[in-house]
Amino acid sequence: QVQLVESGGGLVQPGGSLRLSCAASGSFFSINAMGWYRQAPGKARELVARITSGGSTNYANSVKGRFTISRDNAKNTVYLQMNSLKSDDTAVYYCSASFRRPFVSDVEAWGQGTQVIVSS
């Protein structure tokens, strides 16, 4: 059993900043890639940022230069620092991760989501 729990969402004004956290728990050997996704009402879920176990990152074009993804392997946690927030960033943000497990196949998990609202 593995679990991801997001936190840090909320209401912010345009131009503001917010940091999301996602903590992993359960039975696993290590975590492979981790990523942040978001979904706005009526729209498909999209990848926002991704980070590999080696620290390589990639971002959606819409957030490049504004968002930064990072991870703390000792705490089994991934972060998303969001700066210069725009109204278009309003969405439910989800984290996802692939877990390595001893003697069995890898498994993916999703967090429950955290709401981010950017509005004046």
C-alpha positions in Angstrom: 0.0 0.0 0.0 1.3 3.4 -1.0 -0.2 6.8 -0.5 0.5 10.4 -1.6 -0.9 13.4 0.2 -0.8 16.9 -1.2 -0.9 20.1 0.9 -0.3 23.9 0.4 -3.1 24.9 -1.8 -5.3 27.9 -1.3 -6.4 31.3 -2.5 -3.8 33.8 -3.7 -3.8 37.0 -5.7 -2.4 37.3 -9.2 1.4 37.7 -9.0 1.6 35.9 -5.7 3.4 32.7 -4.8 2.5 29.3 -3.3 4.3 26.2 -2.5 2.7 22.8 -2.8 4.0 19.7 -1.0 3.3 16.0 -1.6 4.4 13.4 1.0 4.6 9.7 0.1 4.1 6.9 2.6 3.6 3.2 2.6 5.5 0.1 1.6 8.1 0.8 -1.1 11.8 0.6 -1.7 12.3 3.9 -3.4 10.5 6.4 -5.6 11.2 6.7 -9.3 9.8 9.8 -11.2 7.4 12.2 -9.5 5.2 14.8 -11.1 2.6 17.5 -10.6 -0.5 17.6 -12.7 -3.4 20.0 -12.8 -7.0 20.0 -13.9 -9.3 23.0 -14.4 -13.1 22.6 -14.7 -14.1 21.3 -18.1 -10.5 20.7 -19.1 -8.3 17.6 -19.3 -5.7 16.9 -16.8 -2.3 18.2 -17.9 1.3 17.6 -16.8 2.8 20.7 -15.1 6.2 19.5 -14.0 8.1 16.2 -13.6 11.3 15.2 -11.8 13.2 12.0 -12.1 15.0 10.1 -9.4 18.3 11.6 -10.7 16.9 15.2 -10.5 16.2 15.9 -14.1 13.2 18.1 -14.6 10.8 19.2 -17.3 8.0 21.7 -17.3 4.9 22.6 -19.3 5.6 25.6 -21.5 2.9 27.6 -19.7 4.8 27.5 -16.4 8.4 27.6 -17.5 10.3 30.3 -15.6 7.6 30.6 -13.0 7.3 27.1 -11.4 10.1 25.0 -9.9 9.8 21.3 -9.0 12.1 19.7 -6.4 12.3 16.6 -4.2 13.7 15.6 -0.8 14.4 11.9 -1.0 15.1 11.7 2.7 11.5 12.9 3.4 9.9 11.1 0.4 8.5 14.5 -0.5 8.1 16.4 -3.8 7.5 20.2 -3.9 6.2 22.6 -6.5 7.1 26.3 -5.9 4.8 28.5 -7.9 5.7 32.1 -8.5 4.1 34.9 -10.5 0.8 33.1 -10.4 -1.9 33.9 -13.0 -5.6 33.3 -13.1 -5.0 30.6 -15.7 -3.1 28.6 -13.0 -6.4 28.1 -11.1 -7.0 24.3 -11.0 -6.9 21.3 -8.7 -3.3 20.2 -8.5 -2.4 16.5 -8.2 0.9 14.8 -7.5 1.8 11.4 -8.9 4.7 9.0 -8.4 6.1 5.7 -9.4 7.3 3.5 -6.6 9.8 0.7 -6.6 8.8 -2.2 -4.4 10.9 -5.2 -3.4 10.2 -8.5 -5.2 7.1 -7.1 -7.0 6.3 -4.8 -9.9 6.5 -1.1 -9.6 3.3 0.7 -8.7 1.9 4.2 -9.5 -0.2 6.3 -7.1 -2.0 9.7 -7.2 -2.7 12.2 -4.5 -6.2 13.4 -3.6 -5.5 16.8 -5.1 -5.3 20.3 -3.6 -7.2 23.4 -4.9 -5.3 26.4 -6.1 -7.4 29.6 -6.9 -5.7 32.7 -8.3 -8.0 35.6 -8.1 -8.1 39.3 -7.0 
